[in-house]
Amino acid sequence: MLTLQRWDNKGILKAHRTPTNRRYYTEEQYLQYIGMSENVQDRKTVAYARVSTYGQKDDL
């Protein structure tokens, strides 16, 4: 928690505030901070599987 508070105070990762003055961060802020854009999340996950022998095909 203290790290996020320091980052907010230094302007590294500015927090939004609730009406009760609690800090919160959006997913967009997080993605921007780690260097990812939102369109990266729109990518499809593709898996690759390989079997050593034809007999293992049913194990997939």
Phi and psi restraints in degrees (range 20) as a CNS / XPLOR table:
assign (resid 1 and name C) (resid 2 and name N)
       (resid 2 and name CA) (resid 2 and name C) 1.0 -64.3 20.0 2
assign (resid 2 and name N) (resid 2 and name CA)
       (resid 2 and name C) (resid 3 and name N) 1.0 -34.4 20.0 2
assign (resid 2 and name C) (resid 3 and name N)
       (resid 3 and name CA) (resid 3 and name C) 1.0 -62.1 20.0 2
assign (resid 3 and name N) (resid 3 and name CA)
       (resid 3 and name C) (resid 4 and name N) 1.0 -46.4 20.0 2
assign (resid 3 and name C) (resid 4 and name N)
       (resid 4 and name CA) (resid 4 and name C) 1.0 -63.1 20.0 2
assign (resid 4 and name N) (resid 4 and name CA)
       (resid 4 and name C) (resid 5 and name N) 1.0 -38.2 20.0 2
assign (resid 4 and name C) (resid 5 and name N)
       (resid 5 and name CA) (resid 5 and name C) 1.0 -64.3 20.0 2
assign (resid 5 and name N) (resid 5 and name CA)
       (resid 5 and name C) (resid 6 and name N) 1.0 -43.0 20.0 2
assign (resid 5 and name C) (resid 6 and name N)
       (resid 6 and name CA) (resid 6 and name C) 1.0 -63.0 20.0 2
assign (resid 6 and name N) (resid 6 and name CA)
       (resid 6 and name C) (resid 7 and name N) 1.0 -44.3 20.0 2
assign (resid 6 and name C) (resid 7 and name N)
       (resid 7 and name CA) (resid 7 and name C) 1.0 -61.8 20.0 2
assign (resid 7 and name N) (resid 7 and name CA)
       (resid 7 and name C) (resid 8 and name N) 1.0 -38.4 20.0 2
assign (resid 7 and name C) (resid 8 and name N)
       (resid 8 and name CA) (resid 8 and name C) 1.0 -64.0 20.0 2
assign (resid 8 and name N) (resid 8 and name CA)
       (resid 8 and name C) (resid 9 and name N) 1.0 -47.1 20.0 2
assign (resid 8 and name C) (resid 9 and name N)
       (resid 9 and name CA) (resid 9 and name C) 1.0 -63.6 20.0 2
assign (resid 9 and name N) (resid 9 and name CA)
       (resid 9 and name C) (resid 10 and name N) 1.0 -34.9 20.0 2
assign (resid 9 and name C) (resid 10 and name N)
       (resid 10 and name CA) (resid 10 and name C) 1.0 -85.5 20.0 2
assign (resid 10 and name N) (resid 10 and name CA)
       (resid 10 and name C) (resid 11 and name N) 1.0 -8.0 20.0 2
assign (resid 10 and name C) (resid 11 and name N)
       (resid 11 and name CA) (resid 11 and name C) 1.0 82.4 20.0 2
assign (resid 11 and name N) (resid 11 and name CA)
       (resid 11 and name C) (resid 12 and name N) 1.0 11.3 20.0 2
assign (resid 11 and name C) (resid 12 and name N)
       (resid 12 and name CA) (resid 12 and name C) 1.0 -70.9 20.0 2
assign (resid 12 and name N) (resid 12 and name CA)
       (resid 12 and name C) (resid 13 and name N) 1.0 -46.8 20.0 2
assign (resid 12 and name C) (resid 13 and name N)
       (resid 13 and name CA) (resid 13 and name C) 1.0 -138.5 20.0 2
assign (resid 13 and name N) (resid 13 and name CA)
       (resid 13 and name C) (resid 14 and name N) 1.0 92.1 20.0 2
assign (resid 13 and name C) (resid 14 and name N)
       (resid 14 and name CA) (resid 14 and name C) 1.0 -70.7 20.0 2
assign (resid 14 and name N) (resid 14 and name CA)
       (resid 14 and name C) (resid 15 and name N) 1.0 130.0 20.0 2
assign (resid 14 and name C) (resid 15 and name N)
       (resid 15 and name CA) (resid 15 and name C) 1.0 -87.3 20.0 2
assign (resid 15 and name N) (resid 15 and name CA)
       (resid 15 and name C) (resid 16 and name N) 1.0 148.5 20.0 2
assign (resid 15 and name C) (resid 16 and name N)
       (resid 16 and name CA) (resid 16 and name C) 1.0 -83.3 20.0 2
assign (resid 16 and name N) (resid 16 and name CA)
       (resid 16 and name C) (resid 17 and name N) 1.0 162.4 20.0 2
assign (resid 16 and name C) (resid 17 and name N)
       (resid 17 and name CA) (resid 17 and name C) 1.0 -125.6 20.0 2
assign (resid 17 and name N) (resid 17 and name CA)
       (resid 17 and name C) (resid 18 and name N) 1.0 141.0 20.0 2
assign (resid 17 and name C) (resid 18 and name N)
       (resid 18 and name CA) (resid 18 and name C) 1.0 -81.9 20.0 2
assign (resid 18 and name N) (resid 18 and name CA)
       (resid 18 and name C) (resid 19 and name N) 1.0 169.9 20.0 2
assign (resid 18 and name C) (resid 19 and name N)
       (resid 19 and name CA) (resid 19 and name C) 1.0 -59.3 20.0 2
assign (resid 19 and name N) (resid 19 and name CA)
       (resid 19 and name C) (resid 20 and name N) 1.0 -24.0 20.0 2
assign (resid 19 and name C) (resid 20 and name N)
       (resid 20 and name CA) (resid 20 and name C) 1.0 -93.5 20.0 2
assign (resid 20 and name N) (resid 20 and name CA)
       (resid 20 and name C) (resid 21 and name N) 1.0 13.6 20.0 2
assign (resid 20 and name C) (resid 21 and name N)
       (resid 21 and name CA) (resid 21 and name C) 1.0 72.0 20.0 2
assign (resid 21 and name N) (resid 21 and name CA)
       (resid 21 and name C) (resid 22 and name N) 1.0 20.9 20.0 2
assign (resid 21 and name C) (resid 22 and name N)
       (resid 22 and name CA) (resid 22 and name C) 1.0 -82.9 20.0 2
assign (resid 22 and name N) (resid 22 and name CA)
       (resid 22 and name C) (resid 23 and name N) 1.0 144.8 20.0 2
assign (resid 22 and name C) (resid 23 and name N)
       (resid 23 and name CA) (resid 23 and name C) 1.0 -80.9 20.0 2
assign (resid 23 and name N) (resid 23 and name CA)
       (resid 23 and name C) (resid 24 and name N) 1.0 145.2 20.0 2
assign (resid 23 and name C) (resid 24 and name N)
       (resid 24 and name CA) (resid 24 and name C) 1.0 -150.2 20.0 2
assign (resid 24 and name N) (resid 24 and name CA)
       (resid 24 and name C) (resid 25 and name N) 1.0 156.8 20.0 2
assign (resid 24 and name C) (resid 25 and name N)
       (resid 25 and name CA) (resid 25 and name C) 1.0 -127.1 20.0 2
assign (resid 25 and name N) (resid 25 and name CA)
       (resid 25 and name C) (resid 26 and name N) 1.0 145.4 20.0 2
assign (resid 25 and name C) (resid 26 and name N)
       (resid 26 and name CA) (resid 26 and name C) 1.0 -91.2 20.0 2
assign (resid 26 and name N) (resid 26 and name CA)
       (resid 26 and name C) (resid 27 and name N) 1.0 161.7 20.0 2
assign (resid 26 and name C) (resid 27 and name N)
       (resid 27 and name CA) (resid 27 and name C) 1.0 -62.7 20.0 2
assign (resid 27 and name N) (resid 27 and name CA)
       (resid 27 and name C) (resid 28 and name N) 1.0 -36.3 20.0 2
assign (resid 27 and name C) (resid 28 and name N)
       (resid 28 and name CA) (resid 28 and name C) 1.0 -60.5 20.0 2
assign (resid 28 and name N) (resid 28 and name CA)
       (resid 28 and name C) (resid 29 and name N) 1.0 -42.3 20.0 2
assign (resid 28 and name C) (resid 29 and name N)
       (resid 29 and name CA) (resid 29 and name C) 1.0 -61.9 20.0 2
assign (resid 29 and name N) (resid 29 and name CA)
       (resid 29 and name C) (resid 30 and name N) 1.0 -44.0 20.0 2
assign (resid 29 and name C) (resid 30 and name N)
       (resid 30 and name CA) (resid 30 and name C) 1.0 -61.0 20.0 2
assign (resid 30 and name N) (resid 30 and name CA)
       (resid 30 and name C) (resid 31 and name N) 1.0 -47.9 20.0 2
assign (resid 30 and name C) (resid 31 and name N)
       (resid 31 and name CA) (resid 31 and name C) 1.0 -62.2 20.0 2
assign (resid 31 and name N) (resid 31 and name CA)
       (resid 31 and name C) (resid 32 and name N) 1.0 -39.7 20.0 2
assign (resid 31 and name C) (resid 32 and name N)
       (resid 32 and name CA) (resid 32 and name C) 1.0 -64.8 20.0 2
assign (resid 32 and name N) (resid 32 and name CA)
       (resid 32 and name C) (resid 33 and name N) 1.0 -40.9 20.0 2
assign (resid 32 and name C) (resid 33 and name N)
       (resid 33 and name CA) (resid 33 and name C) 1.0 -63.9 20.0 2
assign (resid 33 and name N) (resid 33 and name CA)
       (resid 33 and name C) (resid 34 and name N) 1.0 -41.2 20.0 2
assign (resid 33 and name C) (resid 34 and name N)
       (resid 34 and name CA) (resid 34 and name C) 1.0 -84.1 20.0 2
assign (resid 34 and name N) (resid 34 and name CA)
       (resid 34 and name C) (resid 35 and name N) 1.0 0.1 20.0 2
assign (resid 34 and name C) (resid 35 and name N)
       (resid 35 and name CA) (resid 35 and name C) 1.0 88.8 20.0 2
assign (resid 35 and name N) (resid 35 and name CA)
       (resid 35 and name C) (resid 36 and name N) 1.0 19.4 20.0 2
assign (resid 35 and name C) (resid 36 and name N)
       (resid 36 and name CA) (resid 36 and name C) 1.0 -110.0 20.0 2
assign (resid 36 and name N) (resid 36 and name CA)
       (resid 36 and name C) (resid 37 and name N) 1.0 148.6 20.0 2
assign (resid 36 and name C) (resid 37 and name N)
       (resid 37 and name CA) (resid 37 and name C) 1.0 -102.4 20.0 2
assign (resid 37 and name N) (resid 37 and name CA)
       (resid 37 and name C) (resid 38 and name N) 1.0 164.5 20.0 2
assign (resid 37 and name C) (resid 38 and name N)
       (resid 38 and name CA) (resid 38 and name C) 1.0 -63.4 20.0 2
assign (resid 38 and name N) (resid 38 and name CA)
       (resid 38 and name C) (resid 39 and name N) 1.0 -34.0 20.0 2
assign (resid 38 and name C) (resid 39 and name N)
       (resid 39 and name CA) (resid 39 and name C) 1.0 -67.0 20.0 2
assign (resid 39 and name N) (resid 39 and name CA)
       (resid 39 and name C) (resid 40 and name N) 1.0 -17.4 20.0 2
assign (resid 39 and name C) (resid 40 and name N)
       (resid 40 and name CA) (resid 40 and name C) 1.0 -65.0 20.0 2
assign (resid 40 and name N) (resid 40 and name CA)
       (resid 40 and name C) (resid 41 and name N) 1.0 -34.3 20.0 2
assign (resid 40 and name C) (resid 41 and name N)
       (resid 41 and name CA) (resid 41 and name C) 1.0 -69.9 20.0 2
assign (resid 41 and name N) (resid 41 and name CA)
       (resid 41 and name C) (resid 42 and name N) 1.0 -20.2 20.0 2
assign (resid 41 and name C) (resid 42 and name N)
       (resid 42 and name CA) (resid 42 and name C) 1.0 -76.8 20.0 2
assign (resid 42 and name N) (resid 42 and name CA)
       (resid 42 and name C) (resid 43 and name N) 1.0 -5.0 20.0 2
assign (resid 42 and name C) (resid 43 and name N)
       (resid 43 and name CA) (resid 43 and name C) 1.0 -69.2 20.0 2
assign (resid 43 and name N) (resid 43 and name CA)
       (resid 43 and name C) (resid 44 and name N) 1.0 155.7 20.0 2
assign (resid 43 and name C) (resid 44 and name N)
       (resid 44 and name CA) (resid 44 and name C) 1.0 -93.3 20.0 2
assign (resid 44 and name N) (resid 44 and name CA)
       (resid 44 and name C) (resid 45 and name N) 1.0 144.1 20.0 2
assign (resid 44 and name C) (resid 45 and name N)
       (resid 45 and name CA) (resid 45 and name C) 1.0 -87.7 20.0 2
assign (resid 45 and name N) (resid 45 and name CA)
       (resid 45 and name C) (resid 46 and name N) 1.0 127.5 20.0 2
assign (resid 45 and name C) (resid 46 and name N)
       (resid 46 and name CA) (resid 46 and name C) 1.0 -119.3 20.0 2
assign (resid 46 and name N) (resid 46 and name CA)
       (resid 46 and name C) (resid 47 and name N) 1.0 135.0 20.0 2
assign (resid 46 and name C) (resid 47 and name N)
       (resid 47 and name CA) (resid 47 and name C) 1.0 -110.4 20.0 2
assign (resid 47 and name N) (resid 47 and name CA)
       (resid 47 and name C) (resid 48 and name N) 1.0 148.8 20.0 2
assign (resid 47 and name C) (resid 48 and name N)
       (resid 48 and name CA) (resid 48 and name C) 1.0 -125.6 20.0 2
assign (resid 48 and name N) (resid 48 and name CA)
       (resid 48 and name C) (resid 49 and name N) 1.0 128.5 20.0 2
assign (resid 48 and name C) (resid 49 and name N)
       (resid 49 and name CA) (resid 49 and name C) 1.0 -128.0 20.0 2
assign (resid 49 and name N) (resid 49 and name CA)
       (resid 49 and name C) (resid 50 and name N) 1.0 144.2 20.0 2
assign (resid 49 and name C) (resid 50 and name N)
       (resid 50 and name CA) (resid 50 and name C) 1.0 -136.5 20.0 2
assign (resid 50 and name N) (resid 50 and name CA)
       (resid 50 and name C) (resid 51 and name N) 1.0 140.4 20.0 2
assign (resid 50 and name C) (resid 51 and name N)
       (resid 51 and name CA) (resid 51 and name C) 1.0 -115.9 20.0 2
assign (resid 51 and name N) (resid 51 and name CA)
       (resid 51 and name C) (resid 52 and name N) 1.0 150.3 20.0 2
assign (resid 51 and name C) (resid 52 and name N)
       (resid 52 and name CA) (resid 52 and name C) 1.0 -77.5 20.0 2
assign (resid 52 and name N) (resid 52 and name CA)
       (resid 52 and name C) (resid 53 and name N) 1.0 -35.1 20.0 2
assign (resid 52 and name C) (resid 53 and name N)
       (resid 53 and name CA) (resid 53 and name C) 1.0 -133.7 20.0 2
assign (resid 53 and name N) (resid 53 and name CA)
       (resid 53 and name C) (resid 54 and name N) 1.0 160.5 20.0 2
assign (resid 53 and name C) (resid 54 and name N)
       (resid 54 and name CA) (resid 54 and name C) 1.0 -61.0 20.0 2
assign (resid 54 and name N) (resid 54 and name CA)
       (resid 54 and name C) (resid 55 and name N) 1.0 -31.2 20.0 2
assign (resid 54 and name C) (resid 55 and name N)
       (resid 55 and name CA) (resid 55 and name C) 1.0 -65.0 20.0 2
assign (resid 55 and name N) (resid 55 and name CA)
       (resid 55 and name C) (resid 56 and name N) 1.0 -20.9 20.0 2
assign (resid 55 and name C) (resid 56 and name N)
       (resid 56 and name CA) (resid 56 and name C) 1.0 -89.3 20.0 2
assign (resid 56 and name N) (resid 56 and name CA)
       (resid 56 and name C) (resid 57 and name N) 1.0 -1.9 20.0 2
assign (resid 56 and name C) (resid 57 and name N)
       (resid 57 and name CA) (resid 57 and name C) 1.0 -54.7 20.0 2
assign (resid 57 and name N) (resid 57 and name CA)
       (resid 57 and name C) (resid 58 and name N) 1.0 -41.2 20.0 2
assign (resid 57 and name C) (resid 58 and name N)
       (resid 58 and name CA) (resid 58 and name C) 1.0 -69.0 20.0 2
assign (resid 58 and name N) (resid 58 and name CA)
       (resid 58 and name C) (resid 59 and name N) 1.0 -14.4 20.0 2
assign (resid 58 and name C) (resid 59 and name N)
       (resid 59 and name CA) (resid 59 and name C) 1.0 -78.3 20.0 2
assign (resid 59 and name N) (resid 59 and name CA)
       (resid 59 and name C) (resid 60 and name N) 1.0 -9.3 20.0 2
